[in-house]
Amino acid sequence: MEGSREITRVVQLGCGITGLVCAEQLEKNRQVNEIVLADVRTEAAEGLAKRLNSRKISVAKIDGRDPKSLKKVMKDCDLAIGSLPWTLIRNAIATAIEVGSDYVEFSLNVESMEELSKLAARCKSAGITALTSMGEDPGMSDVFARRGANILDSVEEAHVYDGDNSTLEGHDFFSVWSPEDMVDEASTPAAIYENGKHIFVPPLSRKSFYDFPGEVGRLPIYNTMHEETYLMPAFIDGIKNADFKISIDDNFAAAANMLRKLGMASKNELDVKGTKVRPIDVVVALMPRPVEFAGKLTGASCIVTEVIGKKDGARTKVKIWTSISHKKAFELFKSNATGYLVGTGGALGAEMIIDGVLSEKGMFVPEQLPAEDFISRMRKMGLEVHEEVTRL
């Protein structure tokens, strides 16, 4: 592709269920010569390296909390990909800016859109191309919102629905992605963009139901804090109402609410018999890691974006979605459905930088990508993307 370039060295920061999929997708890219799998726990990375048996792959032990550790592994890389826990990604982007590495991350950790603008300016000044919030949701969901807006003449609303009907034998309390991020999300007031401004509701306080396409079906959903609620109104003109809702099993919701009320979702250190501990770390340590139960899940995952506005003078809804079963994701990448979708979204964003589709310096969000190109790439990777346009 015109404008493409050779990426000598990619560093995958964080090798959990999502990072490993991203790395395996990029290992297939002929323009990538080397991929360093970096994590504080190296067992899963070493397992992937052994399975792929590729000359491109190496493994490094890092501590995402330590800027020196990050700088050591990132200092000579062309592209860094951050799939670290939400609380650590600030360290990753700061290091990318310091060493001058292009950068992709799956989620976003800023306090405001003003802070995002300042971060974009820092990236531009450093001469790097950074793409944030590029996974499944945020990521694919935002690209779907952009695609929906492109179809319509004007836009009024955008809503994202994340559905998963997975079960894991022997476990009632588990997460198919980062346990820490999931507990944090279920314990934080949810932002909703309503009538042109953000409001906040208590954690897991707004429950409804949604009929997801295909084998996922009807599930209970809750508003939670998510990037799309901020990014879609900021980067798609006309949106007055936007939110994000995720399916959460009633048992998980009850447990998450109890943990929050007990203070077990807190990130503040406590002194327990002379040892400093964060309560959330105790909860996470008791939950199985997603890489440990890949292949044991049943069910499927689906991400849906609905954009509402006007088309030819009529009120119209554009519904765009993709889904994959946990069984299929394991057959393809020894992952689960969520890990596959998040990691693939990150890999596609990285390839758009590699191919020169995104070459401008600064920090960008998925709504700024060419949606039709991105969706075409999804389909080439074997993901079905469905579109449905309905007059209301």
Secondary structure, 3 states (H helix, E strand, C coil): CCCCCCEEEEEEECCCHHHHHHHHHHHCCCCEEEEEEEECCCHHHHHHHHHHCCCCEEEEECCCCCHHHHHHHHCCCCEEEECCCHHHHHHHHHHHHHHCCEEEECCCCCCCHHHHHHHHHHHHHHCCEEECCCECCCEHHHHHHHHHHHHCCEEEEEEEEEEECCEECCECCCCCCCHHHHHHHCCCCEEEEECCEEEEECCCCCEEEEEECCCCEEEEEEECCCCHHHHHHHHCCCCCEEEEEEECCHHHHHHHHHHHHHCCCCCCCEEECCEEECHHHHHHHHCCCHHHCCCCCECEEEEEEEEEEEECCEEEEEEEEEEEEHHHHHHHHCCCHHHHHHHHHHHHHHHHHHCCCCCCCEEECHHHCCHHHHHHHHHHCCCCCEEEEEEC
